[in-house]
Amino acid sequence: MKTFLSIAAMVTALVGISTMAYAECAVSYTRTACRGQEATSFKKCDGKQSCTKVKEADSLHACWQAAVKSCNNGRLDITKYKQITATYNGRQLTGGFGPGGHPANNGSNFCWGGRPDLNQCQ
């Protein structure tokens, strides 16, 4: 009985660990700053124009949603444009846009260039 309880406890612990695990969702950012705003625009990438951040995502769809959300730009006078790409467990996701934001069937960029919160530099 004692052995059975020990085995049951181990199985329960392993199941708990495996259900809490997230797959790797890597979202890559490349920002184009408004003129003279490079330092502020690139601050979110430790001063670099491009960086990759790992997001929590328990499915490919959740990773895709994280990439789409990353296109949002609340700093209209600081960041002119963002190019967002993402991988889920190393697999490149399709965002539907090319590097400049133009529609592209197999494009890996998630940000449409015509978004009203982009290209608004003063």
Buried (B, 14 or more C-beta within 10 A) or exposed (E): EEEEEEEEEEEEEEEEEEEEEEBEBBBBBBBBBBEEBBEBBBEBBEEEEEBEEEBEBEEBEBBBBBBBEBBEBEBBEBBBBBBBBBBBEEEEBBBBBBBEBEEBEEBBBBBBBEBEBBBBBE
